[in-house]
Amino acid sequence: MSDEIDLEKIEQRAVAAYYEDGLLDIFEGGYLLFMGLRALNDFAYRHILIWIILPSLGILLYNEAKKLVTYPRVGYIKFTKERRARIARDSIIVMFVAAFVTLTGLFTGMGTPESAPWGVLLLNKYNLLFQGGVLASIFLLLSRVMGVTRLRLYSIISLIVYLAGYIYLDSPFIVSSQTLGTPLAIIGVAMVGIGVLHLHRFIGRYPKEA
Amino acid sequence: MTEQLSDSELPHLKEIDRLIHEPARLLIMAHLYMLEAADFLYLMNQTGLTFGNLSGHMTKLEDAGYIEVEKSFVDKRPNTRLSLTDAGRRAFEEYRKSMRGLLT
């Protein structure tokens, strides 16, 4: 037992234990992968509705997975009302801002006349970089809001993937199934892979109580 | 021989809650202060206490009215969840204050 008790560290350790299982990465990555593959195979703007409905289903499955994998191994914790309310509020703000910025990016990437304002033309020209910046910012903000430092890694991966897309894809400035789907699918695969590695390590480290 | 401190010189020491002052119980209280609730397994993992030790301290804190213990079954396994009562939260805050006042 340590000689001093740091209350902040108690909360940090609780957060680390709660997310050590990699399930967050698997579910978030799975969502991005699904979105990416969906965009690549059958891209249509009406599918945006599915992208919104799917997370609700994902949250239900995530909670069930937590009950099955995490709680029997590291125990159950319930964070304080203040923390839960803060995370919910900040996450909603992040998602709303991200949705607004993403939609702006999508519309400017659908093709703009040359007479459009310079800001729109700029967004059109660097659309893929803009998308990458948005996704990287979402991960960075979620990492800060939730206290999960691992999410910063996905921020960097997003920037790299979108930068590569901007360099290597044929028409990076036009929103298409390729420019929308390919980067999301790659990031999704990376997240699911890292999540599975974490899960494997977690299960090995914390065997289920007999 | 070392000179002993008189009672008047140690006014704050008398105010210290000895039930919380015990290191293992202090650790349990600190965890429950920062989290709304935690189960027995989590506290055992985080505090390094054995089943018997944690159980003993849990009973003392429960008897003092500092923690609430909820026993249930999760997936046919017994599960014990602990949380601080309002009195426990107040006692922990007072303990923190008195310790700050004591050590300058």
Interface residues (C-beta under 8 A of the other chain):
Chain A: M1 I5 L7 I10 E11 R13 A14 A17 K67 Y71 P72 V74 G75 Y76 I77 K78 F79 T80 K81 E209
Chain B: P23 A24 L26 L27 A30 H31 Y33 M34 L35 E36 A37 A38 D39 F40 L41 Y42 L43 M44 N45 Q46 T47 G48 V74 D75 R77 N79 R81 S83
